[in-house]
């Protein structure tokens, strides 16, 4: 990663992109830096990711509730104020949300395995 100068972010000025899931839809507002991605992600009610992800993330639930389902069937439920952290390639996970959720997601090179 390169040095990132001081930023303030007015998320209302960051466009939303639509990402359909297996069911439901997610909407992303994304800031991309070299080796770092910062997103606000909203899951609509009934959302189920369309893939298993092995990428590392820091995921903080800003509002609502969602589950992080592991490929072995285990589900971790997160509600407003909760966070999960995982490095790249340490789990196969996907998001599910029955009622919808709004998340802050940070990922990048710093989460690669050493």
LUMDOFI-986557 format. One record per residue (C-alpha): x, y, z; residue number from 1. Coordinates in nm, 4 decimals. Example, Ala and Ser with C-alpha at 12.3 -4.5 7.8 and 13.67 -1.06 7.14 Angstrom:
LUMDOFI-986557
+----------+----------+----------+-----+
:        x :        y :        z : pos :
+----------+----------+----------+-----+
:   1.2300 :  -0.4500 :   0.7800 :   1 :
:   1.3670 :  -0.1060 :   0.7140 :   2 :
+----------+----------+----------+-----+
end
This chain:
LUMDOFI-986557
+----------+----------+----------+-----+
:        x :        y :        z : pos :
+----------+----------+----------+-----+
:   0.0000 :   0.0000 :   0.0000 :   1 :
:   0.1037 :   0.3544 :  -0.0628 :   2 :
:   0.0652 :   0.6322 :   0.1874 :   3 :
:  -0.2890 :   0.7670 :   0.1864 :   4 :
:  -0.3232 :   1.1364 :   0.2673 :   5 :
:  -0.5889 :   1.2530 :   0.5120 :   6 :
:  -0.9377 :   1.2049 :   0.3676 :   7 :
:  -1.2873 :   1.2853 :   0.4731 :   8 :
:  -1.5532 :   1.0836 :   0.2952 :   9 :
:  -1.9021 :   1.2090 :   0.2238 :  10 :
:  -2.0641 :   0.8769 :   0.1370 :  11 :
:  -2.3640 :   1.0597 :  -0.0113 :  12 :
:  -2.1318 :   1.1610 :  -0.2993 :  13 :
:  -2.0078 :   0.8060 :  -0.3685 :  14 :
:  -2.2252 :   0.6355 :  -0.6336 :  15 :
:  -2.3930 :   0.3036 :  -0.5551 :  16 :
:  -2.3386 :   0.0033 :  -0.7781 :  17 :
:  -2.5822 :  -0.2882 :  -0.7825 :  18 :
:  -2.4595 :  -0.6444 :  -0.7268 :  19 :
:  -2.7219 :  -0.9189 :  -0.7571 :  20 :
:  -2.6896 :  -1.2137 :  -0.5232 :  21 :
:  -2.8177 :  -1.5659 :  -0.5633 :  22 :
:  -3.1271 :  -1.4063 :  -0.4118 :  23 :
:  -3.1724 :  -1.0377 :  -0.3373 :  24 :
:  -2.9354 :  -0.7563 :  -0.4189 :  25 :
:  -2.6478 :  -0.5709 :  -0.2596 :  26 :
:  -2.5489 :  -0.2100 :  -0.3245 :  27 :
:  -2.1866 :  -0.0998 :  -0.2924 :  28 :
:  -2.0281 :   0.2413 :  -0.2479 :  29 :
:  -1.6573 :   0.1851 :  -0.3068 :  30 :
:  -1.3355 :   0.3770 :  -0.2549 :  31 :
:  -1.0344 :   0.2046 :  -0.4102 :  32 :
:  -0.6764 :   0.2856 :  -0.3190 :  33 :
:  -0.3641 :   0.0929 :  -0.4115 :  34 :
:  -0.3872 :  -0.2251 :  -0.2037 :  35 :
:  -0.6911 :  -0.1060 :  -0.0057 :  36 :
:  -1.0664 :  -0.1069 :  -0.0691 :  37 :
:  -1.3189 :   0.0631 :   0.1599 :  38 :
:  -1.6927 :   0.0076 :   0.1020 :  39 :
:  -2.0337 :   0.0752 :   0.2437 :  40 :
:  -2.2410 :  -0.2284 :   0.1433 :  41 :
:  -2.6163 :  -0.2576 :   0.1860 :  42 :
:  -2.7913 :  -0.5937 :   0.1653 :  43 :
:  -3.1560 :  -0.5869 :   0.0682 :  44 :
:  -3.3944 :  -0.8132 :   0.2602 :  45 :
:  -3.3635 :  -1.1718 :   0.1386 :  46 :
:  -3.0020 :  -1.1352 :   0.0235 :  47 :
:  -2.7840 :  -1.4440 :  -0.0290 :  48 :
:  -2.4385 :  -1.4017 :  -0.1864 :  49 :
:  -2.3929 :  -1.5747 :  -0.5206 :  50 :
:  -2.0457 :  -1.7107 :  -0.4371 :  51 :
:  -1.8219 :  -1.8414 :  -0.1604 :  52 :
:  -1.5569 :  -1.5838 :  -0.0758 :  53 :
:  -1.2063 :  -1.6566 :   0.0492 :  54 :
:  -1.0915 :  -1.2952 :   0.0601 :  55 :
:  -0.9981 :  -1.1378 :   0.3902 :  56 :
:  -1.2174 :  -0.8602 :   0.5290 :  57 :
:  -1.2865 :  -0.6395 :   0.8243 :  58 :
:  -1.6672 :  -0.6196 :   0.8303 :  59 :
:  -1.8524 :  -0.3906 :   1.0700 :  60 :
:  -2.2329 :  -0.3970 :   1.0879 :  61 :
:  -2.3625 :  -0.0400 :   1.0869 :  62 :
:  -2.7310 :  -0.1317 :   1.0840 :  63 :
:  -2.9545 :  -0.4368 :   1.0581 :  64 :
:  -2.8466 :  -0.7989 :   1.0836 :  65 :
:  -2.6671 :  -1.0445 :   0.8603 :  66 :
:  -2.5082 :  -1.3844 :   0.8799 :  67 :
:  -2.1680 :  -1.4948 :   0.7643 :  68 :
:  -2.2152 :  -1.8560 :   0.6575 :  69 :
:  -1.9119 :  -2.0828 :   0.6480 :  70 :
:  -1.8864 :  -2.3499 :   0.3803 :  71 :
:  -1.9193 :  -2.6164 :   0.6546 :  72 :
:  -2.2688 :  -2.4793 :   0.7356 :  73 :
:  -2.1791 :  -2.2840 :   1.0504 :  74 :
:  -2.3360 :  -1.9357 :   1.0601 :  75 :
:  -2.2129 :  -1.6373 :   1.2594 :  76 :
:  -2.4839 :  -1.3743 :   1.3147 :  77 :
:  -2.3816 :  -1.0115 :   1.3398 :  78 :
:  -2.6001 :  -0.7201 :   1.4423 :  79 :
:  -2.5449 :  -0.3451 :   1.4663 :  80 :
:  -2.2124 :  -0.2672 :   1.6341 :  81 :
:  -2.0554 :  -0.6105 :   1.5749 :  82 :
:  -1.7467 :  -0.6800 :   1.3626 :  83 :
:  -1.5702 :  -0.9783 :   1.2134 :  84 :
:  -1.2139 :  -1.0036 :   1.0854 :  85 :
:  -1.0538 :  -1.2746 :   0.8702 :  86 :
:  -0.7375 :  -1.2935 :   0.6589 :  87 :
:  -0.7296 :  -1.4100 :   0.2965 :  88 :
:  -0.7772 :  -1.7826 :   0.2353 :  89 :
:  -0.8581 :  -1.8734 :   0.5980 :  90 :
:  -1.2284 :  -1.9417 :   0.5412 :  91 :
:  -1.4868 :  -1.9901 :   0.2702 :  92 :
:  -1.7751 :  -1.7632 :   0.3653 :  93 :
:  -2.0784 :  -1.5915 :   0.2165 :  94 :
:  -2.3233 :  -1.3343 :   0.3462 :  95 :
:  -2.6929 :  -1.3825 :   0.4062 :  96 :
:  -2.9463 :  -1.1309 :   0.5306 :  97 :
:  -3.3149 :  -1.1985 :   0.5903 :  98 :
:  -3.4140 :  -0.8414 :   0.6828 :  99 :
:  -3.1305 :  -0.6354 :   0.5316 : 100 :
:  -2.8111 :  -0.4816 :   0.6653 : 101 :
:  -2.5695 :  -0.1942 :   0.6132 : 102 :
:  -2.1988 :  -0.2711 :   0.6525 : 103 :
:  -1.8604 :  -0.1014 :   0.6453 : 104 :
:  -1.6172 :  -0.3405 :   0.4743 : 105 :
:  -1.2418 :  -0.2893 :   0.4541 : 106 :
:  -1.0128 :  -0.5247 :   0.2680 : 107 :
:  -0.6756 :  -0.5136 :   0.1057 : 108 :
:  -0.3212 :  -0.6370 :   0.0860 : 109 :
:  -0.2692 :  -0.6090 :   0.4631 : 110 :
:  -0.4990 :  -0.9130 :   0.5072 : 111 :
:  -0.2905 :  -1.1454 :   0.2907 : 112 :
:  -0.1366 :  -1.4419 :   0.4692 : 113 :
:   0.2305 :  -1.4114 :   0.5532 : 114 :
+----------+----------+----------+-----+
end
